[in-house]
């Protein structure tokens, strides 16, 4: 069984909640068999996960390739692997995934080259809607017909 960190050794953060939210958190936490703290930490982990290591990403890619060899929807699986490779390399370039300085610089150079190629290709299609990606934060609506736009989404949807 994993050893829990002592409470006194953990970071603390005071949060002011809007009226009624504490009761909603308590009700959901109780239904899930969690403490309120566990429920809030779980929610925060969904939006702010710990950064993956390069080793974690390589392991995930190896599993994806193994699944690809066994799978049937090859196009979707290949797209998923390509996206994972792109995300991993960009996070190495941004320093989000630790890597040696020389490797990181090689990745930065390659990502910049790819971005320039993509920009040049986009300039060849000046009226392509995919070229223009604009995002602005809109607070969630109470109307369920209006979709929620995640303000933390790294890949915002293009505006119509």
Backbone as CSV, one residue per row, in Angstrom:
resi,resn,N_x,N_y,N_z,CA_x,CA_y,CA_z,C_x,C_y,C_z
1,UNK,0.840,-1.175,0.000,0.000,0.000,0.000,0.888,1.241,0.000
2,UNK,0.509,2.224,-0.796,1.302,3.459,-0.903,1.237,4.237,0.401
3,UNK,2.366,4.779,0.794,2.435,5.569,2.022,1.952,6.983,1.723
4,UNK,1.003,7.479,2.504,0.475,8.825,2.308,1.434,9.849,2.891
5,UNK,1.519,10.991,2.231,2.309,12.095,2.747,1.603,12.678,3.957
6,UNK,2.361,12.964,4.993,1.758,13.563,6.178,1.122,14.902,5.814
7,UNK,-0.027,15.181,6.383,-0.760,16.408,6.088,0.100,17.642,6.335
8,UNK,0.876,17.622,7.402,1.686,18.802,7.706,2.777,19.045,6.664
9,UNK,3.090,18.033,5.837,4.110,18.176,4.802,3.518,18.535,3.435
10,UNK,2.218,18.742,3.364,1.576,19.044,2.091,1.339,20.554,1.962
11,UNK,1.305,21.005,0.699,0.990,22.414,0.445,-0.474,22.678,0.803
12,UNK,-0.738,23.908,1.224,-2.106,24.321,1.514,-2.449,25.521,0.640
13,UNK,-3.745,25.626,0.306,-4.197,26.707,-0.547,-5.627,27.056,-0.142
14,UNK,-5.837,28.273,0.309,-7.158,28.717,0.732,-7.952,29.143,-0.510
15,UNK,-9.169,28.658,-0.612,-10.024,28.981,-1.756,-11.342,29.535,-1.252
16,UNK,-11.772,30.633,-1.829,-13.099,31.182,-1.522,-14.065,30.644,-2.575
17,UNK,-15.131,30.026,-2.112,-16.100,29.405,-3.014,-17.357,30.248,-3.120
18,UNK,-17.979,30.254,-4.293,-19.265,30.936,-4.417,-20.306,30.250,-3.520
19,UNK,-21.304,30.998,-3.140,-22.349,30.481,-2.260,-22.954,29.209,-2.853
20,UNK,-23.065,28.191,-2.031,-23.685,26.930,-2.438,-22.710,25.901,-2.999
21,UNK,-21.535,26.333,-3.429,-20.606,25.385,-4.048,-20.063,24.377,-3.041
22,UNK,-19.806,24.816,-1.819,-19.291,23.903,-0.797,-20.266,22.743,-0.602
23,UNK,-21.560,23.042,-0.554,-22.573,22.006,-0.368,-22.601,21.052,-1.570
24,UNK,-22.434,21.594,-2.780,-22.419,20.745,-3.981,-21.194,19.833,-3.966
25,UNK,-20.047,20.376,-3.572,-18.830,19.563,-3.494,-19.016,18.461,-2.455
26,UNK,-19.548,18.818,-1.297,-19.759,17.845,-0.218,-20.682,16.727,-0.680
27,UNK,-21.774,17.072,-1.339,-22.742,16.067,-1.793,-22.107,15.107,-2.797
28,UNK,-21.382,15.638,-3.766,-20.731,14.779,-4.773,-19.638,13.929,-4.141
29,UNK,-18.860,14.521,-3.252,-17.781,13.781,-2.587,-18.369,12.626,-1.773
30,UNK,-19.451,12.886,-1.035,-20.092,11.833,-0.240,-20.566,10.689,-1.138
31,UNK,-21.202,11.027,-2.263,-21.687,9.996,-3.189,-20.538,9.166,-3.751
32,UNK,-19.370,9.802,-3.926,-18.210,9.102,-4.484,-17.394,8.403,-3.401
33,UNK,-17.792,8.566,-2.135,-17.045,7.951,-1.044,-15.700,8.626,-0.811
34,UNK,-15.641,9.932,-1.066,-14.409,10.697,-0.920,-14.607,11.798,0.104
35,UNK,-13.491,12.297,0.597,-13.562,13.513,1.400,-13.703,14.686,0.429
36,UNK,-14.089,15.842,0.937,-14.170,17.029,0.077,-12.797,17.355,-0.484
37,UNK,-11.768,17.240,0.336,-10.408,17.520,-0.115,-10.017,16.599,-1.273
38,UNK,-10.299,15.288,-1.119,-9.972,14.339,-2.184,-10.716,14.691,-3.476
39,UNK,-11.975,15.085,-3.343,-12.771,15.430,-4.521,-12.208,16.666,-5.225
40,UNK,-11.852,17.685,-4.468,-11.312,18.907,-5.059,-9.962,18.623,-5.710
41,UNK,-9.097,17.855,-5.021,-7.784,17.518,-5.593,-7.969,16.700,-6.863
42,UNK,-8.917,15.753,-6.877,-9.163,14.948,-8.062,-9.571,15.856,-9.239
43,UNK,-10.477,16.797,-8.971,-10.918,17.723,-10.027,-9.747,18.568,-10.545
44,UNK,-8.932,19.065,-9.634,-7.786,19.881,-10.046,-6.797,19.057,-10.871
45,UNK,-6.608,17.785,-10.508,-5.702,16.915,-11.268,-6.185,16.736,-12.710
46,UNK,-7.504,16.809,-12.928,-8.030,16.648,-14.286,-7.594,17.805,-15.184
47,UNK,-7.549,19.023,-14.638,-7.164,20.199,-15.410,-5.688,20.530,-15.307
48,UNK,-5.057,20.139,-14.218,-3.657,20.494,-13.996,-2.842,19.247,-13.643
49,UNK,-2.755,18.279,-14.563,-2.030,17.044,-14.247,-0.530,17.302,-14.104
50,UNK,0.125,16.420,-13.355,1.578,16.511,-13.219,2.202,16.300,-14.594
51,UNK,3.274,17.005,-14.902,3.891,16.841,-16.218,4.455,15.433,-16.388
52,UNK,4.288,14.907,-17.582,4.817,13.578,-17.894,6.310,13.687,-18.170
53,UNK,6.999,12.612,-17.900,8.419,12.570,-18.239,8.545,12.034,-19.659
54,UNK,9.708,12.208,-20.230,9.957,11.671,-21.566,9.809,10.147,-21.537
55,UNK,10.279,9.531,-20.472,10.151,8.075,-20.335,8.681,7.661,-20.306
56,UNK,7.835,8.421,-19.583,6.393,8.137,-19.551,5.807,8.195,-20.954
57,UNK,6.188,9.232,-21.704,5.654,9.406,-23.056,6.116,8.292,-23.991
58,UNK,7.387,7.910,-23.894,7.900,6.826,-24.743,7.167,5.525,-24.407
59,UNK,6.928,5.257,-23.114,6.168,4.066,-22.722,4.762,4.100,-23.313
60,UNK,4.107,5.265,-23.249,2.754,5.398,-23.801,2.762,5.168,-25.311
61,UNK,3.773,5.691,-25.986,3.874,5.479,-27.434,4.118,4.010,-27.758
62,UNK,4.960,3.348,-26.967,5.218,1.921,-27.191,3.931,1.108,-27.046
63,UNK,3.117,1.455,-26.030,1.835,0.768,-25.846,0.895,1.048,-27.017
64,UNK,0.911,2.284,-27.509,0.048,2.644,-28.640,0.469,1.881,-29.900
65,UNK,1.760,1.751,-30.115,2.247,1.002,-31.284,1.862,-0.468,-31.152
66,UNK,1.980,-1.027,-29.960,1.576,-2.420,-29.745,0.087,-2.592,-30.031
67,UNK,-0.730,-1.646,-29.576,-2.176,-1.702,-29.836,-2.454,-1.553,-31.326
68,UNK,-1.671,-0.715,-31.988,-1.828,-0.515,-33.427,-1.611,-1.826,-34.178
69,UNK,-0.639,-2.596,-33.750,-0.343,-3.873,-34.400,-1.489,-4.866,-34.233
70,UNK,-2.251,-4.724,-33.132,-3.361,-5.640,-32.858,-4.701,-5.089,-33.320
71,UNK,-4.784,-3.785,-33.568,-6.060,-3.114,-33.774,-6.632,-3.229,-35.162
72,UNK,-7.843,-2.657,-35.305,-8.538,-2.713,-36.581,-8.724,-1.328,-37.205
73,UNK,-8.920,-0.283,-36.399,-9.134,1.066,-36.928,-7.777,1.758,-37.074
74,UNK,-7.028,1.343,-38.076,-5.647,1.795,-38.221,-5.525,3.299,-38.404
75,UNK,-6.402,3.900,-39.189,-6.292,5.341,-39.450,-6.435,6.158,-38.165
76,UNK,-7.427,5.824,-37.355,-7.629,6.558,-36.099,-6.451,6.331,-35.150
77,UNK,-5.949,5.113,-35.092,-4.824,4.813,-34.206,-3.554,5.532,-34.668
78,UNK,-3.330,5.589,-35.963,-2.153,6.300,-36.478,-2.264,7.782,-36.168
79,UNK,-3.459,8.358,-36.362,-3.668,9.771,-36.025,-3.380,10.024,-34.550
80,UNK,-3.825,9.112,-33.701,-3.603,9.263,-32.259,-2.107,9.216,-31.925
81,UNK,-1.383,8.305,-32.556,0.062,8.201,-32.307,0.787,9.438,-32.819
82,UNK,0.417,9.911,-33.997,1.040,11.115,-34.549,0.793,12.311,-33.631
83,UNK,-0.441,12.446,-33.138,-0.756,13.537,-32.203,0.062,13.423,-30.925
84,UNK,0.218,12.208,-30.421,0.996,11.998,-29.191,2.469,12.341,-29.409
85,UNK,3.006,11.962,-30.551,4.405,12.297,-30.863,4.565,13.814,-30.965
86,UNK,3.644,14.469,-31.674,3.709,15.921,-31.826,3.632,16.613,-30.463
87,UNK,2.679,16.198,-29.637,2.522,16.790,-28.304,3.774,16.570,-27.466
88,UNK,4.304,15.361,-27.498,5.497,15.041,-26.716,6.678,15.902,-27.143
89,UNK,6.914,16.001,-28.442,8.050,16.792,-28.912,7.872,18.270,-28.583
90,UNK,6.670,18.786,-28.728,6.435,20.194,-28.384,6.632,20.445,-26.885
91,UNK,6.236,19.502,-26.052,6.436,19.665,-24.615,7.911,19.548,-24.232
92,UNK,8.677,18.743,-24.963,10.130,18.710,-24.751,10.706,20.068,-25.127
93,UNK,10.295,20.604,-26.279,10.798,21.895,-26.750,10.459,23.017,-25.771
94,UNK,9.281,22.963,-25.166,8.842,24.003,-24.228,9.405,23.810,-22.822
95,UNK,10.140,22.726,-22.602,10.709,22.472,-21.288,9.725,21.849,-20.315
96,UNK,8.550,21.464,-20.784,7.556,20.840,-19.906,7.941,19.397,-19.581
97,UNK,8.684,18.780,-20.481,9.203,17.432,-20.249,10.718,17.559,-20.189
98,UNK,11.321,17.174,-19.072,12.774,17.313,-18.936,13.534,16.463,-19.948
99,UNK,14.569,17.039,-20.511,15.453,16.345,-21.451,16.809,17.040,-21.393
100,UNK,17.832,16.363,-21.916,19.153,16.993,-21.914,19.107,18.254,-22.777
101,UNK,20.000,19.176,-22.485,20.028,20.456,-23.194,20.229,20.255,-24.701
102,UNK,21.137,19.359,-25.069,21.421,19.152,-26.498,20.225,18.522,-27.209
103,UNK,19.568,17.539,-26.556,18.392,16.910,-27.162,17.269,17.923,-27.292
104,UNK,17.054,18.693,-26.225,15.996,19.706,-26.260,16.228,20.691,-27.401
105,UNK,17.481,21.123,-27.608,17.771,22.074,-28.681,17.486,21.461,-30.049
106,UNK,17.814,20.188,-30.230,17.511,19.506,-31.499,16.007,19.466,-31.742
107,UNK,15.251,19.199,-30.668,13.797,19.151,-30.790,13.250,20.542,-31.097
108,UNK,13.768,21.570,-30.416,13.335,22.948,-30.684,13.561,23.294,-32.148
109,UNK,14.749,22.992,-32.660,15.066,23.296,-34.059,14.097,22.594,-35.008
110,UNK,13.805,21.322,-34.733,12.922,20.556,-35.609,11.486,21.073,-35.530
111,UNK,11.009,21.393,-34.339,9.640,21.911,-34.176,9.508,23.259,-34.891
112,UNK,10.515,24.119,-34.761,10.486,25.407,-35.464,10.446,25.194,-36.974
113,UNK,11.199,24.228,-37.457,11.194,23.917,-38.896,9.809,23.447,-39.341
114,UNK,9.199,22.557,-38.550,7.849,22.073,-38.886,6.849,23.216,-38.880
115,UNK,6.946,24.090,-37.867,6.015,25.217,-37.780,6.172,26.156,-38.972
116,UNK,7.402,26.386,-39.404,7.634,27.235,-40.581,7.033,26.587,-41.822
117,UNK,7.214,25.286,-41.976,6.628,24.572,-43.109,5.105,24.680,-43.082
118,UNK,4.530,24.543,-41.896,3.074,24.636,-41.758,2.588,26.046,-42.071
119,UNK,3.337,27.058,-41.615,2.982,28.448,-41.881,3.044,28.744,-43.380
120,UNK,4.080,28.247,-44.027,4.196,28.447,-45.475,3.046,27.769,-46.203
121,UNK,2.682,26.570,-45.770,1.550,25.868,-46.388,0.249,26.629,-46.144
122,UNK,0.090,27.217,-44.951,-1.112,27.990,-44.637,-1.190,29.234,-45.508
123,UNK,-0.045,29.853,-45.787,-0.026,31.036,-46.641,-0.424,30.704,-48.066
124,UNK,-0.257,29.445,-48.443,-0.695,29.010,-49.770,-2.210,28.832,-49.812
125,UNK,-2.857,28.764,-48.627,-4.309,28.604,-48.527,-4.865,29.738,-47.671
126,UNK,-4.820,30.980,-48.140,-5.188,32.113,-47.287,-6.647,32.141,-46.860
127,UNK,-7.524,31.415,-47.538,-8.931,31.455,-47.172,-9.399,30.169,-46.501
128,UNK,-8.454,29.355,-46.080,-8.769,28.115,-45.375,-9.127,28.450,-43.935
129,UNK,-10.326,28.070,-43.488,-10.776,28.382,-42.129,-9.856,27.794,-41.065
130,UNK,-9.192,26.669,-41.361,-8.304,26.054,-40.374,-7.084,26.925,-40.096
131,UNK,-6.790,27.867,-40.989,-5.642,28.748,-40.819,-5.893,29.754,-39.705
132,UNK,-7.147,30.107,-39.480,-7.486,31.153,-38.527,-8.106,30.526,-37.286
133,UNK,-7.337,30.476,-36.193,-7.827,29.901,-34.944,-7.828,30.988,-33.890
134,UNK,-9.012,31.446,-33.552,-9.155,32.514,-32.573,-9.892,31.946,-31.370
135,UNK,-9.438,32.317,-30.175,-10.101,31.839,-28.968,-10.243,32.992,-27.984
136,UNK,-11.413,33.114,-27.441,-11.616,34.075,-26.363,-12.485,33.389,-25.319
137,UNK,-12.266,33.712,-24.074,-12.987,33.060,-22.981,-14.416,33.562,-22.900
138,UNK,-15.343,32.623,-22.808,-16.749,32.923,-22.591,-17.174,32.152,-21.353
139,UNK,-17.707,32.841,-20.343,-18.137,32.123,-19.138,-19.181,31.069,-19.485
140,UNK,-19.232,29.959,-18.735,-20.226,28.922,-19.012,-21.642,29.477,-18.913
141,UNK,-22.486,28.986,-19.790,-23.879,29.428,-19.816,-24.732,28.450,-19.007
142,UNK,-25.820,28.950,-18.446,-26.771,28.069,-17.763,-27.617,27.300,-18.776
143,UNK,-27.591,27.729,-20.030,-28.361,27.088,-21.086,-27.607,25.848,-21.570
144,UNK,-28.166,24.621,-21.374,-27.452,23.408,-21.781,-27.260,23.302,-23.300
145,UNK,-27.999,24.086,-24.077,-27.846,24.044,-25.530,-26.569,24.750,-25.985
146,UNK,-26.006,25.587,-25.116,-24.777,26.302,-25.458,-23.601,25.505,-24.915
147,UNK,-22.716,24.999,-25.809,-21.614,24.156,-25.336,-20.610,24.952,-24.505
148,UNK,-20.028,24.293,-23.517,-19.014,24.895,-22.662,-17.684,24.913,-23.395
149,UNK,-17.017,26.062,-23.404,-15.682,26.162,-23.983,-14.683,26.221,-22.847
150,UNK,-13.802,25.232,-22.812,-12.820,25.106,-21.744,-11.755,26.185,-21.889
151,UNK,-11.635,27.112,-20.908,-10.646,28.180,-21.026,-9.216,27.676,-20.902
152,UNK,-9.033,26.426,-20.460,-7.698,25.869,-20.311,-7.325,24.977,-21.486
153,UNK,-8.191,24.878,-22.490,-7.951,24.014,-23.638,-6.769,24.546,-24.446
154,UNK,-5.742,23.697,-24.635,-4.564,24.088,-25.400,-4.840,24.117,-26.903
155,UNK,-5.946,23.519,-27.318,-6.317,23.473,-28.730,-7.737,23.978,-28.891
156,UNK,-7.941,25.296,-28.783,-9.303,25.839,-28.849,-9.943,25.583,-30.211
157,UNK,-11.270,25.466,-30.172,-12.030,25.262,-31.409,-12.091,26.568,-32.196
158,UNK,-12.038,26.483,-33.542,-12.144,27.735,-34.317,-13.527,28.355,-34.149
159,UNK,-13.576,29.665,-34.147,-14.848,30.391,-34.056,-15.533,30.340,-35.404
160,UNK,-16.882,30.251,-35.388,-17.649,30.250,-36.650,-17.726,31.657,-37.211
